[in-house]
Amino acid sequence: MKKLMLGNEAFARGLYEGGCRFISSYPGTPSTEVTEYGAKYEEMYAEWAPNEKVAMEAAIGASIAGARSFCGMKHVGLNVAADPLYTAAYTGVNGGLVIAVADDPGMHSSQNEQDSRHHAIASKVMMVEPSDSDECRRFVKESFELSEQFDTPVIVRLSTRVSHSQSIVETEERKGDEVKVYEKNPRKYVMMPAFARDRHVFVEERMIKLREFAETSSLNKIEINNGKIGIITSGIAYQYAKEVFGGSVSYLKLGIVNPLPVKLIKDFAEKFDTVYVIEELDDIIETHCRKIGVDVKGKEIFGFTGELSQAIIAEKILGKKTEFTDFEEQVPGRPPVMCAGCPHRGIFYVLSKNKITVSGDIGCYTLGAAAPLNSMDLTVCMGASVSALHGINKIMGEDGERRSVAVIGDSTFIHSGITGLINIAYNASDSTVIILDNSITGMTGHQQNPTTGYNLKGDPASKVSLEELCHAVGIERVRVVDPYNMKETEEAVLEELSVKAPSVIISRRPCALLKYVKHKPALSVNTDKCKSCKMCLKIGCPAISFRNKKAEIEKTQCVGCGICREMCRFDAIEA
């Protein structure tokens, strides 16, 4: 049956058709939907793990037990999961193990633009890269087979455009879901030095076999057309090139991007006067080509940053600059902002007002760095806010401890903030950590986490108490505030900063977009009382604007949170 599918949906279909039984992931754009779609198939157990490392370790365990298993993450998530990945390359598999990693060229929702192919090369595992939705489905199925054939984890590299684009998929029946027999084998699965040395030899021998396989695999595809130009490419870049050149050039589309073939590339390249390598992010294919003596053109034309597109390729190679229609009027910019009624808005205003240094983290609340709040000094990676604050305060001493806080979301705290808090307690810095508990994993689209009381399927689950957890790791001062009450919130922040002891403030209010949240009636502005002071604009609420020199509240957006009302000194904002 043919069906139009999102790349991530087609990937999940491939998991189903390929006999996958176990799925464990941590949400991360643009990979999240793979697991969400996968959870809809009753034949596959699916879960959200606390972080990517745990997800991969769980999938490794399921694979060793004999089941075809999967874990998914975005590119920076693979950094977190790198520890088990590099050793799983040594242990190999029992049931097939497929890992999805979704890169984000252009940084649509990421703090960096790293190329996950480096992890495949460094860990010495096979990596394949689909270019459309049906290839997502087919490559996943093939990856399970290759995983078991070569005793290796297989990484499937996605990108934002492949994950979030739609194309036609032809579905097939499920097969290959038999659970293999587990046999005790410490020399294969126990990676102590004596055994690991032998497994390293196995890994190197496996890489030779994989290179040989890549030379003739149908996952790599050659299209010979007329012309003197050859293009070597992979993933979404292949689609862009096809749209630009059509049948006027020839293509080597690499479905296997680690290990890369040698003879296949050489034989293809020698047919053409000029060979271009078109790849997003780093020069992985290009470097390989030069290493094996193939002269190509690549990054000197396209550069290393941002996404490719049809327009960029046409301009860089053909010199054709795409013309776009200009609007006569300047269209205002639409930067991302916190939603109307966002519970994080009040706490960031308090921090900004008091000129407090804020060690930030990854989530919706990273928007606290944007105008008009401008209340964030650093953001590195998941969980880093807590650990970095400790480092800041150890260097700045009391001056830092009295003027600095860390902010971190509930899901991010569970992901990797706990260990940083343990470090604060254990190594004694008088640091104040603010956990922004909005009762959901917000930025990736409302996924459950261990603090919500529900699992991936929405069934009741054990619920982590943030208060008890903080006490358990050695933090005696733990308090809960309502961020809609800015007076209470400000008092709590200033008090905890003044105390010579580590402390945690839990700012607790559910995300305004959660379906079960009941909103108050929209507020309105009494224009007779409004003095046009623009104080209400300082919180950056998208429901508030100025018209005819007076504040105005858009009733379709306002959720009645009351933060703007608390800020207005003239009682001009009314219920």
N, C-alpha and C positions, 0 to 999 in steps of 0.2 A: 504494500500500500504506500502511495506517495503522499507526503505531507510537508507543509511548510513549517520548518522548525528553526528556533534559535540555536546557535551553535552549542550553547550549554545544554539545552534540552536534548539535542541530538547526541551529545556526549553521554548524557544519562541513559538515553535509549541504547547506546552502544554498550554501556555497562550491563544493562538488562539483557540484551541479546547475547552478550559475551559470557553470561553465566556468573556474573559477580554476585556474591552473597553478603559481603560486608563493606560498609561505607563509613568512614570517620573523617571529618573535616572540621576546619574552623572557617567561618565566613570571611571572605575577603574579595572585594570587587577587583577584577571582573569574573571571579571563579564561583561565586556563591551559588548561583542557580543550578549548577551541576548537581550539588548535593540536595537542594530543594526538590528538583525534578526527580532525582533518584529515590527520594523518600516516598514518592507516590507509588512505587512498585513494591507490592507486598512481598515479593520473592527476595528482596534485598533488605537486610537490616541496615538502618541508617541512623547516624547520630551526629550531634555537634559535640566536639571535644573542647576542653578548656583552652587549648592552643594547638598549633600545627605540629609541634614535637610530639605531643601526646597522641594526636591523630595518626601520625605516621607510625609511631610505635605500636598502636593498637592494630593498624592495618598489617604491619609486619607480623604481629602475633597471630592474626587471623590467617595470614598466608602460610605461616609455618604449620598451623593446625590443619591446613589442607584446602582452604577455601580461596577462591578468586576474590581478591580484596582491592579496595581503592581508598585513597585519600586525596583531597583536593585543597588547593591554596592559591593565593596570589604570589607574585614573585618575591616580595619581602617575607612572606610566610615560609618560603623555602629556606631562607636564612635561619629561621627558628628551628626548622626540621632538619637542618643539614647534619647534625650530629648522628641521628639514627640512619639517615640516608647513606652516608659514607660507609658506615659499617654494614648496612644491609646489602651494599654492593659486594661485600666479602661473603656474607652468609648465603646470599642468593635466596631462593624462594622454595616453597613447596607448591601451594596453589599460586597461580599467577598474581603478581602485584603490579598495579598500575597507579601512577602518581600523576595528577594533573597540576601543572603550574601555569598560571595565567600572567603573562607580562603585560605591562601597561605603558607602551610607548606614548609619549605626549603627556604622561602623568595626569590622566583625567581624575584619578582618585588615589594618588600614591605620593609618598614623600621622596621617591627616587625613581630612576629610569633604568634599573639594572637589567642585564641580559642573562636569563636563566640558563642559557646554553653553557655558560662557564661552570655552573654546578654539575651539569651532566659530564662535561669534560673532566673536571677535577675528581668527581666521584667514580668515574669510569663505568657509567651505566648508559644504556641505550636511551636515546631521545628521538621521538618522532614528532612531526609538526604538520597538522592538517591545515588546509587552506579554505575550507567551507564546511557547512553543517554536515553534509553526508560523509565527508572525509572524517569528521569528528566521530561519527558513528562507526565507520569502517575501521579507522585507525585504532580505536579503543579495542575492538574485537581482535584485531590482528595483534595488538600489544599484549593481550592476555596469552595468546598462543606463543608469541616470541618470548615472553617472560618465562614460560614453562620450558620452552625448547632450549633456551640458552641459560636457564637458571639465573635470571637477573631481574631486578626491578626495571620497569620501563617508564620513563617520564614522557608524558604527552604535553608538549608545549603549546599553549594557547596564547592569544593576545586579545586585547579589548575588542578589536573589530571582528575577529572570528567568533569570540564568545557571544557578542551582542548583535551579530548580524543574522539574518534569516536566509535560508535557501532550501531547495527541495531535498527531501530525504526519503529514500525508499526503505521502509522498515522490513525486518525479517523476524523469524521466530527465535526464541531463546534456546540456547544450547550450551553445553560445556559447564554446567553448574554442579557436576558431581564433586563431592568433597574427597580429596585425596587422602590416603592413609598417612597418618603421622608416624614416623619412626624415629626413635631416640637416636640422635647423632651429634654428640658434643663437638666432634672435630669440624662439623659444618656450621653449627649454630652457636657455639660458645667461643666468643672471640677474645680469648686470652692469648698472649703473645705466641705461645708454642703452636697453637692452632691457626692463628691469624696469618702467620708467615706462610703456611701452606696455602691458605685461601687467597693470599695476595698473588701467588703464582697462578692460581686458578683464574683470578681476575684478568691478569695479563694475557693468558691464553685465550680467555673468552673474548677479549677485545680483538684479537687477531681473527677469530671466527666471525665476530660481528662485522668487521671490516670486509671480510670476504662475502658475507651475506649481503651487505649494502651494495656491492657491485652489481648484483643481478636482481635485487628485490623489486617487486612491482610497486612498492611504496615510493620509489623514485621513478619519475616519468620523463621521457624524452619526447618532445614534439619538434620534428624537423619540418621546416617550411622554407620557402624561398628567401633569399637575402644573404647578406654577408655578415649579419650580426647574430650572435648567440647570447642568450641571457640565462644566467644561473641564479636561481632564486628559491624561495620557500615561503610557506605560510601565506598570509594575506598579501604580501608583496607580489606574489605570483598573480593574484587577481588584478591588482593595480596594473601590472605590466601588460597583462592580456587586454585590458580595456584600452590601454594606450596604443599598443603595437598590433594587436590582433594576430593575423597570420603573416605579417610582413617580416617577422623575425622567428628564430627557433628558440626553444626553451628546454632547459634541464631543470625540472621542478624536483627539489630534494624533499622527499617525505621523511627520510632518515637524516637527522641533522647531527647525530653523534652515534657511532663514529661516521665520519664522512668518507665516501668512496674515493679512490685514487684513479684507477683505470677508467672508470665511467666518466669522470670529469675530464681527464686527459683526452679520451677518445672524442668526447663532445666538442671540446674547445678547439681541437686541431682542424675542425671543419670550417672555422669562421675566421674572417679577417680581424674582427673585434669582438671581444667577449666582455660583457658587463655582469657584475655581481650586484644584484639588487636585494638588499636585506636591511631590516630595521635594526636599530641600536648598534651593536658592536660588529666589528669586521671579522666574524668567525669564519664564514665561508671564504671570504676574500683572502684572509691570512693562510688558510689551508691551501687554497689554489696557488698562491705564491710559493708556499713551502714545497709543493710538489712540482714546481717549475712551470706553472701555467700563468701566462701574462693576462691580467684582467684589469678592468677599470671599476672602481667602486667608491670607496669612502672619500676619495679626493674630489668626487663629484657631489655625493649626497650628504656627506657629513655624518656625525655620530648622534645627533640629538633630535628628539621629536619624532612624530609619525611621518611615514611616507604617504603619498597620495598620488592619484592619477595626474593631477596638475603638476606636482613636483617632478615626477618622472618625465613627463612630456617636456617640461621646461629645461631640465638638466641635460637630457640626452638629445632631444629634437630641437631645442631652442624655441619651442612654442609656448608662449606665455598665455595662459588661460585668461580670457576676459570675463569679468563679472559686472553685473549691473549695479551701479551705485545708486543709493537713495539720495534724493535731493536734500533731505533733512538728516541731521546727525542723530543716529539712534543711540539712546543712552545705554551705557553699559549695565549689565545685569550680573554683578558678582554674586556668588553664593552667600547666603545669609542664614542665620538661625531662624527657624520657623517662628511665626507668631505664637506666643505662648510657650516658647521653649523654656524649660526649667533652668537651663544653664545661663540665660541672659542676666538674671538678677545677680548671681554670684560673680560673674565677670565684671559687671558694673561696679560692684563693691570693691573688687580687687583693683580695678582701674582707678576708681575714685581715691583710694588710699595709697596709690602709687606702689603697689606691692609687686615684687619680682615674682613672675609665674613660670615655673617649670612645667611645660605642657606635654600633652600626649596625643595619641592617635584616636580620633573619633569626631563626631559632629562638633564637639566642643573646641576643636582646633580652630574653628571660625572665631573663637574669642580673640585671636590674633588680629582680626580684620577691623577696619574702622566701622563704627566710631568707638568700639570698645578698646581696641589696641591693648589688650590685656594678656599678652603671652610673650615670653622672652626667648624660649627655645622649645623645639619639638624635634625629637630624634627618631624614636621608634617605639613600638608597643612596650609599655612598662617603664621606659627610660625616665619619665618625669620623676618618679619616686627615687630611683637610684641617683639621678643627677642632682636632685635637691640635697641629698645627703653629702655628695661631693662638694657642692657649692657651699654648704654650711660648714663643712670641715675646714674649708679654706677661708671663708669670710668670718667664721666665728660668730659671735653674738650679733654683729651687725647683719649678717645674713639670716640668722635664725629669727630675728625680730622683724625682718622685712621680706621674707621669701616663703612661698608655699609651692607645693606640687598639686596639680589637678589631674585626675584620671577617672575614666568612666568605670562603671561597675563591671562590664564585660572585660575591658582592658585590664582592670585590676586583677581579675581572676586569671586572665591570660598570662600576665607576667609582671604584675605590680606587687604581688604578695612577697616575692623574694626580696624586692627592694625595701619593702616595709620591715621585713625581718632584719635586714641589714641596718636600718635605722635604729631598731630596738637593740640589736645585738652590739652594735658599735657606737651607740649612744650619741646621736646628734639630736638636738632639740628642734626637730623638724616637724612642720605641720603639713599633713597630707589631706587634701580635700577629695573625697570620692564622690563623683557626680553620678548619683544613682538614679537613672531614669527608667529603671526596671525593664530594660531591653537592650539588645545590641542594635543601636540606632542607625549608624552610618551605612550599613550594608543592607538595610531594608527590613528591620524588625525581626531578627532571629532570637530565639530563646538562648539563655545561658544559665550556668549553674545557680545564679542568684534569683532567677525568676520563678522557680517552682514548677517549670514545665520543660519537657524535652522537645526534640525536633518535630515530632508529630503532634505536639500540643497536649500530650498526655501528662497528668500530674507526675512530678518527679521530686526527689529530695531537693531542698532549698538551702543554699548556703546563707547563713546569717553573717552579714558583713561585720556587725558589731561584735559578735562572739569570735569571729575569725581574727579581727584586729586585737582583741583582748588576748586570744590564744597565742599570738606571736610575740606578745610582750608589751603591747601598747595599753597603758592604763587609762589614759584620757581619750575617750571616744564619745562623741555627741552627734545627735541628729538634728538637722535644721530643715526648714521648709524654704526653698529658695524664692518662693513667691512672696515671702515675708523678708524684705530686704533689711529692715531694722534689726530683726532677730539674727539674720545671717551676718550682718556687719559686726554686731556685738560679739558673736561667736568667733569670728575670724580674728578680731583684734584681741580678744581675751586669750585665745590659744597661742597667738604669736607672742604674747607677753609672758607666758608661763615657761619656766625653765624645765621643760619635759617634752618628749615626743608626743604628738597628739594626732588624732584623726577626726576630721569633720565629715560626716556623711550628709551631703546635700541631696535630700530625697524628695522627688516629685516625678511621677510617671511622664514619659514623653507625651507631648500634647497631641501627637498623631495616632496614638494607640486607640484602637476602636472602642475599648471599654471605658475610656476616660470621658467623664461627663463634664462638659464645659459650662461655664456661667454665661449669662447673656452678654452680648457684645456691649462694650462701653461706648460712650459718645462724648463729644466736646461741646461744652457750653461756650459758644463763641463770645458771648458777652463778658465772661470771666477770663477768657484766654488773653494773656498779655504778650503773646508772640515771643516768649523768652526762648523757645526751642529746647527747653530742658528735656522734654519728652523724646526728642530725637536722639538724645545721647545714648539711649539703650539699643538703638538700631533695629527697632521692631518694624517689619515690613508692612504692618497694618496701619502705621502712623505716617502721615505725610503733611505737607503744608500747602494750603490753597487759600488764595486771597489773604495772605499774610496771617492766617490762622491755622492752628493744628486741626487735623481731620483724621478720623479713625474709620478705616474701611471695615464695615460690619461683617462682610463675608469672610474676612480673615481673622478678626478679633475673637479670642476665646475667653475674654473676661478675666485674664490672669491678675490684673490689678497692679502690675509693676509700674506702669506709666502713671496710674492714679496716685500711687505712693510718692512718686517723684514730683508731681505738680504741686507747687507751693500756693497756688491760687484756687485750688479746688475746682478747676475748670473741667476736669475729666470726671464724668458722672456715669453711674450705672443705669 
